[in-house]
Amino acid sequence: MDASALNNPRLQAMLEEEKRKAMANEFVAKLTDVCWDKCITGSIGSSFGNSEASCLSNCAKRFLELKMLTMQRVSSPR
């Protein structure tokens, strides 16, 4: 790839989109890892128990809130 290709707006847009997808996948993997370890205590069955489902829901909400707060703090000028 030559240097002029790096200045191509379509290529830049595609690269940004791929970067966003990778970040989203990383977020979901981290959320799954954290919440699974915290909430799933029994053997794996065909469905989650009520307490597991509630824990997973709360964990995901808190994880998302923390991620959003962190992003706001990092992006806000000091």
PDB file of N, CA, C and O in Angstrom:
ATOM      1  N   MET A   1       0.844  -1.168   0.000  1.00  0.00           N
ATOM      2  CA  MET A   1       0.000   0.000   0.000  1.00  0.00           C
ATOM      3  C   MET A   1       0.892   1.234   0.000  1.00  0.00           C
ATOM      4  O   MET A   1       1.831   1.341   0.789  1.00  0.00           O
ATOM      5  N   ASP A   2       0.583   2.159  -0.896  1.00  0.00           N
ATOM      6  CA  ASP A   2       1.389   3.377  -0.943  1.00  0.00           C
ATOM      7  C   ASP A   2       0.827   4.428   0.022  1.00  0.00           C
ATOM      8  O   ASP A   2      -0.269   4.269   0.561  1.00  0.00           O
ATOM      9  N   ALA A   3       1.586   5.488   0.225  1.00  0.00           N
ATOM     10  CA  ALA A   3       1.217   6.523   1.194  1.00  0.00           C
ATOM     11  C   ALA A   3      -0.068   7.244   0.806  1.00  0.00           C
ATOM     12  O   ALA A   3      -0.807   7.692   1.683  1.00  0.00           O
ATOM     13  N   SER A   4      -0.347   7.365  -0.483  1.00  0.00           N
ATOM     14  CA  SER A   4      -1.561   8.074  -0.903  1.00  0.00           C
ATOM     15  C   SER A   4      -2.823   7.318  -0.497  1.00  0.00           C
ATOM     16  O   SER A   4      -3.864   7.932  -0.264  1.00  0.00           O
ATOM     17  N   ALA A   5      -2.741   6.010  -0.412  1.00  0.00           N
ATOM     18  CA  ALA A   5      -3.896   5.218   0.004  1.00  0.00           C
ATOM     19  C   ALA A   5      -4.289   5.524   1.440  1.00  0.00           C
ATOM     20  O   ALA A   5      -5.467   5.434   1.786  1.00  0.00           O
ATOM     21  N   LEU A   6      -3.336   5.880   2.275  1.00  0.00           N
ATOM     22  CA  LEU A   6      -3.627   6.190   3.669  1.00  0.00           C
ATOM     23  C   LEU A   6      -4.424   7.485   3.813  1.00  0.00           C
ATOM     24  O   LEU A   6      -5.063   7.706   4.841  1.00  0.00           O
ATOM     25  N   ASN A   7      -4.390   8.339   2.794  1.00  0.00           N
ATOM     26  CA  ASN A   7      -5.144   9.589   2.821  1.00  0.00           C
ATOM     27  C   ASN A   7      -6.528   9.453   2.203  1.00  0.00           C
ATOM     28  O   ASN A   7      -7.273  10.431   2.140  1.00  0.00           O
ATOM     29  N   ASN A   8      -6.878   8.273   1.751  1.00  0.00           N
ATOM     30  CA  ASN A   8      -8.168   8.020   1.129  1.00  0.00           C
ATOM     31  C   ASN A   8      -9.270   8.086   2.187  1.00  0.00           C
ATOM     32  O   ASN A   8      -9.239   7.318   3.148  1.00  0.00           O
ATOM     33  N   PRO A   9     -10.245   8.988   2.030  1.00  0.00           N
ATOM     34  CA  PRO A   9     -11.317   9.117   3.027  1.00  0.00           C
ATOM     35  C   PRO A   9     -12.135   7.839   3.221  1.00  0.00           C
ATOM     36  O   PRO A   9     -12.535   7.526   4.343  1.00  0.00           O
ATOM     37  N   ARG A  10     -12.386   7.102   2.140  1.00  0.00           N
ATOM     38  CA  ARG A  10     -13.146   5.845   2.269  1.00  0.00           C
ATOM     39  C   ARG A  10     -12.382   4.838   3.092  1.00  0.00           C
ATOM     40  O   ARG A  10     -12.963   4.147   3.929  1.00  0.00           O
ATOM     41  N   LEU A  11     -11.073   4.746   2.862  1.00  0.00           N
ATOM     42  CA  LEU A  11     -10.238   3.822   3.625  1.00  0.00           C
ATOM     43  C   LEU A  11     -10.207   4.236   5.094  1.00  0.00           C
ATOM     44  O   LEU A  11     -10.293   3.390   5.985  1.00  0.00           O
ATOM     45  N   GLN A  12     -10.086   5.534   5.342  1.00  0.00           N
ATOM     46  CA  GLN A  12     -10.086   6.030   6.722  1.00  0.00           C
ATOM     47  C   GLN A  12     -11.404   5.703   7.412  1.00  0.00           C
ATOM     48  O   GLN A  12     -11.411   5.300   8.576  1.00  0.00           O
ATOM     49  N   ALA A  13     -12.510   5.871   6.713  1.00  0.00           N
ATOM     50  CA  ALA A  13     -13.826   5.562   7.284  1.00  0.00           C
ATOM     51  C   ALA A  13     -13.947   4.071   7.598  1.00  0.00           C
ATOM     52  O   ALA A  13     -14.475   3.689   8.642  1.00  0.00           O
ATOM     53  N   MET A  14     -13.455   3.239   6.689  1.00  0.00           N
ATOM     54  CA  MET A  14     -13.494   1.787   6.923  1.00  0.00           C
ATOM     55  C   MET A  14     -12.638   1.401   8.123  1.00  0.00           C
ATOM     56  O   MET A  14     -13.035   0.565   8.934  1.00  0.00           O
ATOM     57  N   LEU A  15     -11.462   2.015   8.231  1.00  0.00           N
ATOM     58  CA  LEU A  15     -10.580   1.724   9.361  1.00  0.00           C
ATOM     59  C   LEU A  15     -11.206   2.162  10.682  1.00  0.00           C
ATOM     60  O   LEU A  15     -11.103   1.454  11.684  1.00  0.00           O
ATOM     61  N   GLU A  16     -11.847   3.315  10.687  1.00  0.00           N
ATOM     62  CA  GLU A  16     -12.524   3.795  11.901  1.00  0.00           C
ATOM     63  C   GLU A  16     -13.667   2.862  12.287  1.00  0.00           C
ATOM     64  O   GLU A  16     -13.859   2.566  13.466  1.00  0.00           O
ATOM     65  N   GLU A  17     -14.420   2.403  11.303  1.00  0.00           N
ATOM     66  CA  GLU A  17     -15.527   1.475  11.570  1.00  0.00           C
ATOM     67  C   GLU A  17     -15.003   0.168  12.148  1.00  0.00           C
ATOM     68  O   GLU A  17     -15.577  -0.365  13.097  1.00  0.00           O
ATOM     69  N   GLU A  18     -13.934  -0.344  11.592  1.00  0.00           N
ATOM     70  CA  GLU A  18     -13.341  -1.579  12.113  1.00  0.00           C
ATOM     71  C   GLU A  18     -12.807  -1.376  13.533  1.00  0.00           C
ATOM     72  O   GLU A  18     -12.891  -2.275  14.370  1.00  0.00           O
ATOM     73  N   LYS A  19     -12.265  -0.203  13.792  1.00  0.00           N
ATOM     74  CA  LYS A  19     -11.774   0.102  15.135  1.00  0.00           C
ATOM     75  C   LYS A  19     -12.936   0.123  16.132  1.00  0.00           C
ATOM     76  O   LYS A  19     -12.815  -0.400  17.239  1.00  0.00           O
ATOM     77  N   ARG A  20     -14.066   0.729  15.736  1.00  0.00           N
ATOM     78  CA  ARG A  20     -15.251   0.769  16.603  1.00  0.00           C
ATOM     79  C   ARG A  20     -15.783  -0.639  16.860  1.00  0.00           C
ATOM     80  O   ARG A  20     -16.177  -0.961  17.981  1.00  0.00           O
ATOM     81  N   LYS A  21     -15.794  -1.468  15.835  1.00  0.00           N
ATOM     82  CA  LYS A  21     -16.261  -2.851  16.004  1.00  0.00           C
ATOM     83  C   LYS A  21     -15.354  -3.618  16.969  1.00  0.00           C
ATOM     84  O   LYS A  21     -15.834  -4.362  17.825  1.00  0.00           O
ATOM     85  N   ALA A  22     -14.059  -3.433  16.825  1.00  0.00           N
ATOM     86  CA  ALA A  22     -13.110  -4.114  17.709  1.00  0.00           C
ATOM     87  C   ALA A  22     -13.288  -3.659  19.152  1.00  0.00           C
ATOM     88  O   ALA A  22     -13.225  -4.473  20.073  1.00  0.00           O
ATOM     89  N   MET A  23     -13.511  -2.359  19.353  1.00  0.00           N
ATOM     90  CA  MET A  23     -13.730  -1.841  20.706  1.00  0.00           C
ATOM     91  C   MET A  23     -15.025  -2.396  21.293  1.00  0.00           C
ATOM     92  O   MET A  23     -15.075  -2.732  22.476  1.00  0.00           O
ATOM     93  N   ALA A  24     -16.065  -2.492  20.482  1.00  0.00           N
ATOM     94  CA  ALA A  24     -17.334  -3.048  20.958  1.00  0.00           C
ATOM     95  C   ALA A  24     -17.168  -4.513  21.333  1.00  0.00           C
ATOM     96  O   ALA A  24     -17.675  -4.950  22.366  1.00  0.00           O
ATOM     97  N   ASN A  25     -16.468  -5.271  20.508  1.00  0.00           N
ATOM     98  CA  ASN A  25     -16.227  -6.682  20.819  1.00  0.00           C
ATOM     99  C   ASN A  25     -15.422  -6.839  22.103  1.00  0.00           C
ATOM    100  O   ASN A  25     -15.699  -7.722  22.914  1.00  0.00           O
ATOM    101  N   GLU A  26     -14.425  -5.979  22.281  1.00  0.00           N
ATOM    102  CA  GLU A  26     -13.611  -6.024  23.494  1.00  0.00           C
ATOM    103  C   GLU A  26     -14.457  -5.694  24.725  1.00  0.00           C
ATOM    104  O   GLU A  26     -14.303  -6.319  25.775  1.00  0.00           O
ATOM    105  N   PHE A  27     -15.346  -4.717  24.593  1.00  0.00           N
ATOM    106  CA  PHE A  27     -16.233  -4.332  25.690  1.00  0.00           C
ATOM    107  C   PHE A  27     -17.143  -5.489  26.088  1.00  0.00           C
ATOM    108  O   PHE A  27     -17.285  -5.795  27.272  1.00  0.00           O
ATOM    109  N   VAL A  28     -17.753  -6.123  25.103  1.00  0.00           N
ATOM    110  CA  VAL A  28     -18.660  -7.244  25.377  1.00  0.00           C
ATOM    111  C   VAL A  28     -17.902  -8.403  26.012  1.00  0.00           C
ATOM    112  O   VAL A  28     -18.406  -9.038  26.938  1.00  0.00           O
ATOM    113  N   ALA A  29     -16.711  -8.682  25.529  1.00  0.00           N
ATOM    114  CA  ALA A  29     -15.911  -9.780  26.099  1.00  0.00           C
ATOM    115  C   ALA A  29     -15.555  -9.487  27.549  1.00  0.00           C
ATOM    116  O   ALA A  29     -15.632 -10.381  28.393  1.00  0.00           O
ATOM    117  N   LYS A  30     -15.173  -8.274  27.851  1.00  0.00           N
ATOM    118  CA  LYS A  30     -14.818  -7.898  29.224  1.00  0.00           C
ATOM    119  C   LYS A  30     -16.044  -7.955  30.127  1.00  0.00           C
ATOM    120  O   LYS A  30     -15.981  -8.492  31.233  1.00  0.00           O
ATOM    121  N   LEU A  31     -17.154  -7.405  29.657  1.00  0.00           N
ATOM    122  CA  LEU A  31     -18.400  -7.446  30.417  1.00  0.00           C
ATOM    123  C   LEU A  31     -18.803  -8.887  30.710  1.00  0.00           C
ATOM    124  O   LEU A  31     -19.160  -9.218  31.840  1.00  0.00           O
ATOM    125  N   THR A  32     -18.747  -9.727  29.710  1.00  0.00           N
ATOM    126  CA  THR A  32     -19.105 -11.132  29.879  1.00  0.00           C
ATOM    127  C   THR A  32     -18.192 -11.808  30.892  1.00  0.00           C
ATOM    128  O   THR A  32     -18.657 -12.548  31.760  1.00  0.00           O
ATOM    129  N   ASP A  33     -16.913 -11.557  30.781  1.00  0.00           N
ATOM    130  CA  ASP A  33     -15.947 -12.173  31.696  1.00  0.00           C
ATOM    131  C   ASP A  33     -16.203 -11.746  33.135  1.00  0.00           C
ATOM    132  O   ASP A  33     -16.260 -12.587  34.033  1.00  0.00           O
ATOM    133  N   VAL A  34     -16.356 -10.455  33.357  1.00  0.00           N
ATOM    134  CA  VAL A  34     -16.551  -9.931  34.713  1.00  0.00           C
ATOM    135  C   VAL A  34     -17.872 -10.418  35.297  1.00  0.00           C
ATOM    136  O   VAL A  34     -17.903 -10.946  36.408  1.00  0.00           O
ATOM    137  N   CYS A  35     -18.955 -10.243  34.558  1.00  0.00           N
ATOM    138  CA  CYS A  35     -20.272 -10.569  35.088  1.00  0.00           C
ATOM    139  C   CYS A  35     -20.484 -12.080  35.217  1.00  0.00           C
ATOM    140  O   CYS A  35     -21.145 -12.532  36.152  1.00  0.00           O
ATOM    141  N   TRP A  36     -19.940 -12.847  34.306  1.00  0.00           N
ATOM    142  CA  TRP A  36     -20.073 -14.300  34.394  1.00  0.00           C
ATOM    143  C   TRP A  36     -19.405 -14.810  35.668  1.00  0.00           C
ATOM    144  O   TRP A  36     -19.993 -15.588  36.420  1.00  0.00           O
ATOM    145  N   ASP A  37     -18.174 -14.366  35.902  1.00  0.00           N
ATOM    146  CA  ASP A  37     -17.450 -14.815  37.093  1.00  0.00           C
ATOM    147  C   ASP A  37     -18.154 -14.385  38.372  1.00  0.00           C
ATOM    148  O   ASP A  37     -18.129 -15.107  39.368  1.00  0.00           O
ATOM    149  N   LYS A  38     -18.774 -13.227  38.349  1.00  0.00           N
ATOM    150  CA  LYS A  38     -19.433 -12.703  39.539  1.00  0.00           C
ATOM    151  C   LYS A  38     -20.784 -13.377  39.793  1.00  0.00           C
ATOM    152  O   LYS A  38     -21.141 -13.618  40.946  1.00  0.00           O
ATOM    153  N   CYS A  39     -21.531 -13.679  38.745  1.00  0.00           N
ATOM    154  CA  CYS A  39     -22.935 -14.057  38.897  1.00  0.00           C
ATOM    155  C   CYS A  39     -23.252 -15.542  38.723  1.00  0.00           C
ATOM    156  O   CYS A  39     -24.214 -16.033  39.314  1.00  0.00           O
ATOM    157  N   ILE A  40     -22.489 -16.244  37.951  1.00  0.00           N
ATOM    158  CA  ILE A  40     -22.807 -17.649  37.674  1.00  0.00           C
ATOM    159  C   ILE A  40     -22.031 -18.511  38.659  1.00  0.00           C
ATOM    160  O   ILE A  40     -20.821 -18.703  38.536  1.00  0.00           O
ATOM    161  N   THR A  41     -22.758 -19.015  39.625  1.00  0.00           N
ATOM    162  CA  THR A  41     -22.118 -19.769  40.708  1.00  0.00           C
ATOM    163  C   THR A  41     -22.400 -21.263  40.645  1.00  0.00           C
ATOM    164  O   THR A  41     -21.635 -22.060  41.187  1.00  0.00           O
ATOM    165  N   GLY A  42     -23.470 -21.642  40.001  1.00  0.00           N
ATOM    166  CA  GLY A  42     -23.839 -23.048  39.930  1.00  0.00           C
ATOM    167  C   GLY A  42     -23.403 -23.673  38.624  1.00  0.00           C
ATOM    168  O   GLY A  42     -22.612 -23.111  37.867  1.00  0.00           O
ATOM    169  N   SER A  43     -23.939 -24.845  38.388  1.00  0.00           N
ATOM    170  CA  SER A  43     -23.637 -25.531  37.132  1.00  0.00           C
ATOM    171  C   SER A  43     -24.424 -24.879  35.997  1.00  0.00           C
ATOM    172  O   SER A  43     -25.481 -24.286  36.209  1.00  0.00           O
ATOM    173  N   ILE A  44     -23.892 -25.004  34.818  1.00  0.00           N
ATOM    174  CA  ILE A  44     -24.507 -24.388  33.648  1.00  0.00           C
ATOM    175  C   ILE A  44     -25.643 -25.282  33.167  1.00  0.00           C
ATOM    176  O   ILE A  44     -25.443 -26.464  32.888  1.00  0.00           O
ATOM    177  N   GLY A  45     -26.832 -24.705  33.075  1.00  0.00           N
ATOM    178  CA  GLY A  45     -28.000 -25.434  32.596  1.00  0.00           C
ATOM    179  C   GLY A  45     -28.528 -24.800  31.332  1.00  0.00           C
ATOM    180  O   GLY A  45     -27.817 -24.064  30.648  1.00  0.00           O
ATOM    181  N   SER A  46     -29.767 -25.086  31.026  1.00  0.00           N
ATOM    182  CA  SER A  46     -30.368 -24.537  29.802  1.00  0.00           C
ATOM    183  C   SER A  46     -30.845 -23.105  29.990  1.00  0.00           C
ATOM    184  O   SER A  46     -31.121 -22.413  29.011  1.00  0.00           O
ATOM    185  N   SER A  47     -30.946 -22.656  31.226  1.00  0.00           N
ATOM    186  CA  SER A  47     -31.342 -21.272  31.490  1.00  0.00           C
ATOM    187  C   SER A  47     -30.745 -20.819  32.819  1.00  0.00           C
ATOM    188  O   SER A  47     -30.290 -21.634  33.621  1.00  0.00           O
ATOM    189  N   PHE A  48     -30.756 -19.523  33.034  1.00  0.00           N
ATOM    190  CA  PHE A  48     -30.248 -18.971  34.274  1.00  0.00           C
ATOM    191  C   PHE A  48     -31.342 -18.991  35.329  1.00  0.00           C
ATOM    192  O   PHE A  48     -32.528 -18.890  35.014  1.00  0.00           O
ATOM    193  N   GLY A  49     -30.931 -19.122  36.581  1.00  0.00           N
ATOM    194  CA  GLY A  49     -31.877 -18.986  37.676  1.00  0.00           C
ATOM    195  C   GLY A  49     -32.253 -17.521  37.839  1.00  0.00           C
ATOM    196  O   GLY A  49     -31.602 -16.645  37.270  1.00  0.00           O
ATOM    197  N   ASN A  50     -33.305 -17.251  38.617  1.00  0.00           N
ATOM    198  CA  ASN A  50     -33.749 -15.864  38.809  1.00  0.00           C
ATOM    199  C   ASN A  50     -32.655 -14.996  39.409  1.00  0.00           C
ATOM    200  O   ASN A  50     -32.448 -13.866  38.965  1.00  0.00           O
ATOM    201  N   SER A  51     -31.954 -15.509  40.412  1.00  0.00           N
ATOM    202  CA  SER A  51     -30.908 -14.703  41.053  1.00  0.00           C
ATOM    203  C   SER A  51     -29.744 -14.470  40.092  1.00  0.00           C
ATOM    204  O   SER A  51     -29.152 -13.391  40.089  1.00  0.00           O
ATOM    205  N   GLU A  52     -29.413 -15.471  39.277  1.00  0.00           N
ATOM    206  CA  GLU A  52     -28.340 -15.299  38.293  1.00  0.00           C
ATOM    207  C   GLU A  52     -28.724 -14.268  37.235  1.00  0.00           C
ATOM    208  O   GLU A  52     -27.911 -13.419  36.867  1.00  0.00           O
ATOM    209  N   ALA A  53     -29.963 -14.342  36.747  1.00  0.00           N
ATOM    210  CA  ALA A  53     -30.433 -13.399  35.727  1.00  0.00           C
ATOM    211  C   ALA A  53     -30.444 -11.981  36.280  1.00  0.00           C
ATOM    212  O   ALA A  53     -30.043 -11.040  35.595  1.00  0.00           O
ATOM    213  N   SER A  54     -30.898 -11.828  37.504  1.00  0.00           N
ATOM    214  CA  SER A  54     -30.919 -10.513  38.133  1.00  0.00           C
ATOM    215  C   SER A  54     -29.505  -9.982  38.329  1.00  0.00           C
ATOM    216  O   SER A  54     -29.232  -8.811  38.062  1.00  0.00           O
ATOM    217  N   CYS A  55     -28.613 -10.841  38.794  1.00  0.00           N
ATOM    218  CA  CYS A  55     -27.222 -10.450  38.993  1.00  0.00           C
ATOM    219  C   CYS A  55     -26.581 -10.036  37.667  1.00  0.00           C
ATOM    220  O   CYS A  55     -25.899  -9.013  37.602  1.00  0.00           O
ATOM    221  N   LEU A  56     -26.794 -10.816  36.622  1.00  0.00           N
ATOM    222  CA  LEU A  56     -26.227 -10.492  35.312  1.00  0.00           C
ATOM    223  C   LEU A  56     -26.747  -9.154  34.799  1.00  0.00           C
ATOM    224  O   LEU A  56     -25.984  -8.354  34.258  1.00  0.00           O
ATOM    225  N   SER A  57     -28.031  -8.914  34.967  1.00  0.00           N
ATOM    226  CA  SER A  57     -28.624  -7.655  34.528  1.00  0.00           C
ATOM    227  C   SER A  57     -28.030  -6.481  35.292  1.00  0.00           C
ATOM    228  O   SER A  57     -27.623  -5.488  34.689  1.00  0.00           O
ATOM    229  N   ASN A  58     -27.979  -6.587  36.599  1.00  0.00           N
ATOM    230  CA  ASN A  58     -27.409  -5.513  37.424  1.00  0.00           C
ATOM    231  C   ASN A  58     -25.931  -5.306  37.132  1.00  0.00           C
ATOM    232  O   ASN A  58     -25.470  -4.167  37.049  1.00  0.00           O
ATOM    233  N   CYS A  59     -25.193  -6.378  36.976  1.00  0.00           N
ATOM    234  CA  CYS A  59     -23.763  -6.290  36.695  1.00  0.00           C
ATOM    235  C   CYS A  59     -23.526  -5.581  35.360  1.00  0.00           C
ATOM    236  O   CYS A  59     -22.659  -4.713  35.261  1.00  0.00           O
ATOM    237  N   ALA A  60     -24.290  -5.949  34.344  1.00  0.00           N
ATOM    238  CA  ALA A  60     -24.138  -5.332  33.027  1.00  0.00           C
ATOM    239  C   ALA A  60     -24.469  -3.842  33.086  1.00  0.00           C
ATOM    240  O   ALA A  60     -23.774  -3.022  32.486  1.00  0.00           O
ATOM    241  N   LYS A  61     -25.532  -3.497  33.811  1.00  0.00           N
ATOM    242  CA  LYS A  61     -25.899  -2.081  33.945  1.00  0.00           C
ATOM    243  C   LYS A  61     -24.792  -1.298  34.639  1.00  0.00           C
ATOM    244  O   LYS A  61     -24.416  -0.220  34.179  1.00  0.00           O
ATOM    245  N   ARG A  62     -24.273  -1.823  35.727  1.00  0.00           N
ATOM    246  CA  ARG A  62     -23.205  -1.132  36.473  1.00  0.00           C
ATOM    247  C   ARG A  62     -21.929  -1.033  35.640  1.00  0.00           C
ATOM    248  O   ARG A  62     -21.252  -0.005  35.651  1.00  0.00           O
ATOM    249  N   PHE A  63     -21.609  -2.096  34.927  1.00  0.00           N
ATOM    250  CA  PHE A  63     -20.423  -2.102  34.073  1.00  0.00           C
ATOM    251  C   PHE A  63     -20.546  -1.016  33.009  1.00  0.00           C
ATOM    252  O   PHE A  63     -19.594  -0.277  32.758  1.00  0.00           O
ATOM    253  N   LEU A  64     -21.714  -0.920  32.387  1.00  0.00           N
ATOM    254  CA  LEU A  64     -21.953   0.092  31.360  1.00  0.00           C
ATOM    255  C   LEU A  64     -21.893   1.493  31.949  1.00  0.00           C
ATOM    256  O   LEU A  64     -21.299   2.392  31.355  1.00  0.00           O
ATOM    257  N   GLU A  65     -22.507   1.685  33.116  1.00  0.00           N
ATOM    258  CA  GLU A  65     -22.461   3.001  33.757  1.00  0.00           C
ATOM    259  C   GLU A  65     -21.028   3.414  34.072  1.00  0.00           C
ATOM    260  O   GLU A  65     -20.646   4.562  33.849  1.00  0.00           O
ATOM    261  N   LEU A  66     -20.243   2.484  34.586  1.00  0.00           N
ATOM    262  CA  LEU A  66     -18.855   2.778  34.908  1.00  0.00           C
ATOM    263  C   LEU A  66     -18.059   3.106  33.653  1.00  0.00           C
ATOM    264  O   LEU A  66     -17.244   4.028  33.656  1.00  0.00           O
ATOM    265  N   LYS A  67     -18.290   2.355  32.582  1.00  0.00           N
ATOM    266  CA  LYS A  67     -17.598   2.609  31.313  1.00  0.00           C
ATOM    267  C   LYS A  67     -17.951   3.996  30.783  1.00  0.00           C
ATOM    268  O   LYS A  67     -17.074   4.730  30.326  1.00  0.00           O
ATOM    269  N   MET A  68     -19.234   4.356  30.844  1.00  0.00           N
ATOM    270  CA  MET A  68     -19.669   5.670  30.357  1.00  0.00           C
ATOM    271  C   MET A  68     -19.074   6.783  31.220  1.00  0.00           C
ATOM    272  O   MET A  68     -18.623   7.796  30.687  1.00  0.00           O
ATOM    273  N   LEU A  69     -19.066   6.612  32.526  1.00  0.00           N
ATOM    274  CA  LEU A  69     -18.489   7.606  33.423  1.00  0.00           C
ATOM    275  C   LEU A  69     -17.001   7.773  33.152  1.00  0.00           C
ATOM    276  O   LEU A  69     -16.491   8.893  33.114  1.00  0.00           O
ATOM    277  N   THR A  70     -16.317   6.668  32.967  1.00  0.00           N
ATOM    278  CA  THR A  70     -14.883   6.709  32.666  1.00  0.00           C
ATOM    279  C   THR A  70     -14.625   7.443  31.360  1.00  0.00           C
ATOM    280  O   THR A  70     -13.711   8.264  31.277  1.00  0.00           O
ATOM    281  N   MET A  71     -15.418   7.155  30.349  1.00  0.00           N
ATOM    282  CA  MET A  71     -15.247   7.814  29.051  1.00  0.00           C
ATOM    283  C   MET A  71     -15.515   9.312  29.158  1.00  0.00           C
ATOM    284  O   MET A  71     -14.823  10.112  28.529  1.00  0.00           O
ATOM    285  N   GLN A  72     -16.520   9.698  29.956  1.00  0.00           N
ATOM    286  CA  GLN A  72     -16.824  11.119  30.130  1.00  0.00           C
ATOM    287  C   GLN A  72     -15.672  11.826  30.833  1.00  0.00           C
ATOM    288  O   GLN A  72     -15.287  12.932  30.454  1.00  0.00           O
ATOM    289  N   ARG A  73     -15.132  11.187  31.847  1.00  0.00           N
ATOM    290  CA  ARG A  73     -14.038  11.806  32.599  1.00  0.00           C
ATOM    291  C   ARG A  73     -12.784  11.953  31.737  1.00  0.00           C
ATOM    292  O   ARG A  73     -12.084  12.964  31.806  1.00  0.00           O
ATOM    293  N   VAL A  74     -12.517  10.943  30.937  1.00  0.00           N
ATOM    294  CA  VAL A  74     -11.322  10.971  30.081  1.00  0.00           C
ATOM    295  C   VAL A  74     -11.474  12.020  28.978  1.00  0.00           C
ATOM    296  O   VAL A  74     -10.507  12.697  28.628  1.00  0.00           O
ATOM    297  N   SER A  75     -12.664  12.153  28.439  1.00  0.00           N
ATOM    298  CA  SER A  75     -12.859  13.051  27.297  1.00  0.00           C
ATOM    299  C   SER A  75     -13.146  14.495  27.706  1.00  0.00           C
ATOM    300  O   SER A  75     -13.065  15.391  26.866  1.00  0.00           O
ATOM    301  N   SER A  76     -13.474  14.741  28.960  1.00  0.00           N
ATOM    302  CA  SER A  76     -13.779  16.115  29.365  1.00  0.00           C
ATOM    303  C   SER A  76     -12.489  16.878  29.647  1.00  0.00           C
ATOM    304  O   SER A  76     -11.544  16.340  30.223  1.00  0.00           O
ATOM    305  N   PRO A  77     -12.472  18.138  29.228  1.00  0.00           N
ATOM    306  CA  PRO A  77     -11.280  18.957  29.489  1.00  0.00           C
ATOM    307  C   PRO A  77     -11.156  19.272  30.986  1.00  0.00           C
ATOM    308  O   PRO A  77     -12.156  19.412  31.689  1.00  0.00           O
ATOM    309  N   ARG A  78      -9.967  19.377  31.433  1.00  0.00           N
ATOM    310  CA  ARG A  78      -9.739  19.658  32.862  1.00  0.00           C
ATOM    311  C   ARG A  78      -9.491  21.108  33.094  1.00  0.00           C
ATOM    312  O   ARG A  78      -9.280  21.524  34.233  1.00  0.00           O
TER     313      ARG A  78
END
